Amino acid sequence: MRQEARLLICGVVFALALSACTGATVRERLMGVAPTPTLDLSVPAPVLAQVRDFDFATKSLRDLYLDESQFNQDWERAVQAGRQRILQGDGRTIEPLVEAIQGLFDVLEHERLALLPPPQPPDPAASRYSGIGVLVDLPREGKDRILVLHVYPDSPAEKAGIRPHDAIIAIEGEPVTFEERDQLIPRLRGESGSKVTVTVRTPGQSPREVTLTRQPVDTRGPLVARWLLNTNIAYIAPNPSVLSTLPDDIAQALRKLNEEIEIGGLVLDLRVIRGDEFPLEPMLTLFVNGRVGKIKTRQRTSDLTLRGRAIVGSQEIPMVILVSELTAGPAEVFAGLLQDAGRARVVGVTTQGLTEQVETVTLPASRARLAIPVGEYLGLKGSAWRGKGVTPNPMSDRAWEDFSEEDDPHLRTALRLFGVEEPPSR
């Protein structure tokens, strides 16, 4: 039987902690579980604060993490080792706490576990940097390339003709490799006015060298909203760096398009959308109303029921969602729930399967935040996507890096679902 998490810092009792004590409780003695030792009062206060955070993190994970079976002997060893690591420090740096929590993550082995910094006030400068102006997917094992996902307007990359789907395969003549993935972004960024030469490969074309002059890049920018061909089919692609306002941005785009022509269908492109910033429930309310699925945690399964809002017919507009092997997080859930509800068709490549519901708790001393997967989403038909991803129907065998903007098989398939057979013009 696994040990209960106990926070036994003498004289300190905080939220989620059990009562402090100096010896084993009756229940612990009956269970044969040794209590966490009481801390020596001579331990420096900064170290006590880190232990407090570590114990809070330990208990939060025990109470909330979706897979209870992971709390085994390896976990108990990681807890003890983490505590000892902190106690051996002097509290001057936060590294012992970070390493101790990482040890817990290593046991649980979940990609969406994260230790986040304390919340910071909005910084307008954070959306600006000096570089070439691309959002990328870094090299993966067996894929030695920097894959371009998004090109920011008026950036050096856009002016040089670099486009989404392109791959950067060398920087200053040195090949891009998976082993050096952590050093690649700093090599693309740099002082405004400085130059960098990259080798770019567009799908279906020979590699070419491009020299770019770095300049300030603003990652803020509008989503793409346009008509496909000479039809009433709207196409919307979010700016992957601006997701917090996405529901209102899409509502505004729909209104503006509908002023020109009554919208007859919508293609929503989520192929490069990943991360927890995607506002799942507000996005769902644009297109569905009522019960749309379920959330299953360790404790219970509850209905996901929403109050929809209709924006120029958004609750009824025929809809196709484009996804890819890059789509991850709440954007996957959005596509899967609408597919399972029969509200939208999903086209593209199977998504990553990172569809857990994530809860964030704040550590009491450092105010750092712990992101914990606490449950999974289920569709109305019982579909579950955790670890498997959302399977498109129809599904493509061509990944994002296998085609160019001018030859987009996913978009052609979406148009065929609306009865349009011509290839899309870009």
N, C-alpha and C positions, 0 to 999 in steps of 0.2 A: 504494500500500500504506500502511495507516495506521500512525502512529507508536506504538511501545510507550510506555506510561506509565512515566516514570522519576522517582524522587524523589532529588534531588541536593543536599539540604541538607548542607553540609560537616560531617563529623564525626557525622552522625546517620543511623543505620540502624535501621528498625523494621519490624514485620510488614508484609508485602506490598511492601516497597520493594526495588528492585534496588540493586546495589552503588553507592555514591557514587563519582564519578570526576571528573576535572578536564578531560576532553576527550572527543571523539567516540570511541566504540568502533569496532572493525573492522566489526562488523555494521552499525552506523549509517552508516559511510562507504560501505559497499557498497550500502546501501539508499538513500543520498542523503537521509537524514533527519537534520536538525540536532538535536543533543542539547539538553535543557533546560539553560540556562546555570547555572553554579555561582553560589550566592548570595554576596554580599559579606559578609564576616565582621563588618562594621560595622553590619549590619542589626540593629535592636533584637530582643532575645530574644522579646518578645510577638509581633512580626511574624513571626519565624521559626516560632513555634508555629502561627500561623494558616496560613502557607504549608504547613507540615507537614500540617495538617488538610485543606487544599485539595487537595494532591497525593494524599493518602490517599483522599479522596472521588473524585477524578478516576480513580484506578486502580481503585477498587472499582466504579465505574460501568462502566468499560471491561470489566472482567472478568466482571461479573455481570448487567448490564442485558440484558433479554431480546431486544432488537432491535439486533443488531450493525450493521445498515445505517445507523443514525443517527449513527455516528461518522465524520463527513465533514468537509469543510473548515470548515463553520460551527461544528462542535464544536471543531476545533483553534483557531479564532479565539477562541471563548469561553474556552477553557482559558488561552490567552495573556493575554487581556483580564482574566480573573479574577485571575491571578497578579499582573499589574501593579497591579490595583486594591488588592490586599492590600499590596504592597510600597510603595505610595504612602501608606499609612496609618501610624499611630504605634502600633498595637496596643492602644490604650487601650479601644476598644470592639470588639465582635464584628461590627458591621455590615458592614465590608468582606468578611469571610468569608461572611456570610450572602448578601450581594449577589453575590459571586463564584459561590457554589454555585447561587444562583437563575439566574444566567446559563447554567449548564450545564443546569438544568431547562428553561429556555426553549427550548433547542435540541432536547431530547429530547421535549418536549411530551407528558408523560404525567401524567394526573390523580393517580396514586397515588404519584408521587415526592414525598418529604417530608423536610424537615429537622426533626428532633424535639429537644426539650431533653434534657439528661442525665436519667437516671432519678432520681426523687426518692423518699424514704421515704414510705410511705402517710400521707396526711393526712386524718383523719376529717372535718375541716372543709371539705375540698375538695368534698364532696358537698352542702354547704349554701350557700345564698345567699339574699339578700332580693329578692323579686320577686313575680310573679303565679303562677308554678308551671306553666309549659308547656314542652314540648320542641317545637321548630318547624323548619319548612323555610323558609329565607329567600326573599325574592323572587328570581325568575329573569327572564331577558329575556322580555318579553311577559306576565309574571305579577306584577302589582304587588299582592302580598299576603303576609302572614305566615301560613303554613299550619300549623295545630295538628296535631301528630302524636301527642302523648301529654300527658295531664293528670295531674299528680302528686296522689296522695290528700291530702285535707284542705287543699289549696292554695286561695288566693283564687280562682283560675280555676274550680276544681271547685265551690266554694261559689256562684259566680256563674252556674253553668250553662253554662260554656264546655266544649265537648266535642271530642274528636278529629274531624277533617274540617272543623271550623270554620275560617274565615279572618279574620284581623284586617286590616282594610283602612284603618284610620286610627288614629292615636295623638294624643290631645288635639286632635282635629279636623283634624290634618294628614294628608293621604293618604300611605299607605305606597308607596314607589317603589323600583324596582330600583336606581336611581342612588344611593340613600341606604342601601342594605342594611347597610353596616358600622356605621351609627349606630343601628340599630333596637333591638338587644338592650339596650344601655345605657339606652334610653328606657323599656323595660319593667321593668328592674330599678331598685332604688333603696332608700333607707333604709326600714327596717321602720316601718310606721305611716303612711307617705306614701301618697298616692292617685294613681291614674292612670286616665284615661277612654279606653277603646278602642271602636272601632266594629267589631262582629263580624257576619260573614255566615255563616249556616248554610245549607248547600245546600238550595235549594228554598224559602227563607224570605227575607223582607225584612231588610236590615241593621238592627241595633239597637245602641244605645250602652250600655256597661256600665262602671260605675265600680268599681274594685277598690282595696282597701287592701293594699298590699304587706306581706308578712310573711316570716319565715324559711321557706325551702322545703328539704325534704330529698329529694334525688333518689333516695335508696335506697328500695326498697320491693319488695314481692313481685310475682311475675308473676301474671297472671290465669289461674285454672284453674277451670273450671266445666263443668256439663253443658249441652248444647244441647237446648232444649225438654224434653220428658219422654222422653228417649231415653238410650241408653248411649253416646252420642257425646260425647267429651270435647273441650273447646276450651281451648287454652293460648296465651296471648299474652305474650311476655317483656316485662319492663320494659326499654326500650331503653337505659337508663342503667346497668343492672346485668347485664352479659353475661359477666363472667369466671367466675361461679359457675353459669352457666345449665345445664350438663349435670346437676349435682347438684340444682339447683332443680327441673328437670323430672322427674328421677327421684323426688324426694320428692313432687311433685304427682301423679305417676302412681300411686304407692303409696297416697296418701291417697284419691284418687278411686276406686281399685280396691277399697278397703275398703268403700265404699258400694255400688257396683255393679261387676260385672265389665266392664271397658272393651271396647266393641265396635268402636270406631273413634276416631281422633284427628284433629282439625283443629289444625294448628300455624300460627299467624299470624305471618308474618315481613314484613309489608307495610311496616313503618317501621323495620326493622332494617338498619343500614348501619354500615360501619366495620370495622376490623381486629380489634376486641375480640371479635367473635363467634368462639368456640372451635370451629373447624371439625371437626377430627378427634375430639375428645371428644364432640361432638354426634353425629357419624356413628356412633360406636360404640354409641350407644343403640338404633339402628334397623337397622344392617347389620353383617355380619360377613364377613371375607375381602377379596377384591379388589373394590374399588368404583370404580376409575377409574385414570387415569394423570396424571403430572405431566411436562410437556414443558419442558425448559430449552434453552439454546443448546448445551449439551454432550451431553445425552442425554434419552431418554424412559424413565421408570421407573414401575413399578406402584405404585398407592396401595392398600396392603393393611392392613387393620385387624383388631384382635381385639375383637369385639363383646361387649357385656354386656347380658344380658336383665333388664329390670326389669318385673315383672308382665306378661310377654308382649310387651314393647316391640319385639322383633325381628319379630313377626308381626302386630301390630295394623294393620289397614287404615288408611291414612294419607293425608290431603290437606294440602298445604302452600299457604298463601295468600301471594302475592307481589304487588308493585306496581311502578310506575315509580320508587318511592323506594327499593326494596330494592337494596342495593349491597354488594359485597365478599364475604367468605366466606359470608354468608348466601345469596347467589346460588349459589355453588358447591354448598353443601349441598343446595339445592333441585334444581339441575341434575343432580347425581350420583345422587340418589335417584330422580329422574324417569327418567334414562337406564337405571338398574338395574331399573326396573319396580317399585321398592319403594314409590313414592308418586305420587299424582296432584298436579299443580301447577295452581292456579287463580288467575286474576287478570290482571294486565297485565305485559307484557314488562319485565324488570328492566333495570338500567343497563348491565350488561356490564363491570363493574370486577372481573373474576374472576381476576386474576393472583395467583400466589403471590408474596408479598412477604417479602424478607429484610431484616433490620435489622443494620447494622454501626455500630460506635462509633468516632468520630473520636478519635485518640490523645491530643491535647492538651486540647481543650475538653470531651471526653466527650459532645458532642452526638451524636445518632444519625441515620443516613441510612437511610431506608426505600426499598428498591429493588425494583421488580417484576423478578423473576428467571425466571419461568416461567408457564405456563398449565395449567389443569386440563382434562382431557379425560374424557368419560364412557365407560362401557363400550361404548357403541355408536359411539364416536368423536365424539360431539357436542363442539363447542368453543363457548364463550360469550364469549370475550374480545372486547370491542367490539360485541357483538351482543345480549348479554343472554340470559336464560333465557326461552324462549317457553312460556307456560302452555298446557295442553290439558285442558279448554277455556279459551279466552282471552276476556277481557271487554273491552268498548270503553269502560268507565267507570273513570276514574282516581280516586285517593284523594279528591281534592277535589270530585268530582262527586256524592257521595252522603253521607248522614248515617249515624250509628250505627243509627238505627231502620230504615233502608232500605238494607241491605247486600247488593248483588247477588252479590258474591263468596262470602259466607257461605251465601246461598241455594243457589248452584251447588254448593258443597261438600256441603251436606246432600242435594241431589238425587243426588249420586254415592253416597251411603249409603242411597238409597231413601227419603229423607224429603222430602215435598213441601210441608209447611207453612212459611210464612215464619218465620224465627227471631225469638223474642221477646228483647228486650234486658233 
